[in-house]
């Protein structure tokens, strides 16, 4: 990662945080801080991530921005998803267009 990338990332994350703090002032209700709320937040975040990623693959407008993630010489992903081979072996398996192995990170 270059220093420019780090600076831009910090600035954009800071701007997002400022917007979220501003929006928080206009909240309609509060969820609380219990264990159930924590696990509900995990499930909701995973659900939203799944649909964001799926829309990125299926809607042409969003695919235009997402395709760079798939066309890189060195594959990078935000989240790892391991596709297991045979009982923990280091064999690779082809799933769609993505080559994965137990020892590598990949997300199709």
Buried (B, 14 or more C-beta within 10 A) or exposed (E): EEEEEEEEEEEEEEEEEEEEEEEEEEEEEEEEEEEEEEEEEEEEEEEEEEEEBEEBEEEEEBEEEBEEBBEEEEBEEEEEEEBEBEEEEEEBEEEEEBBBBBEEBBBB
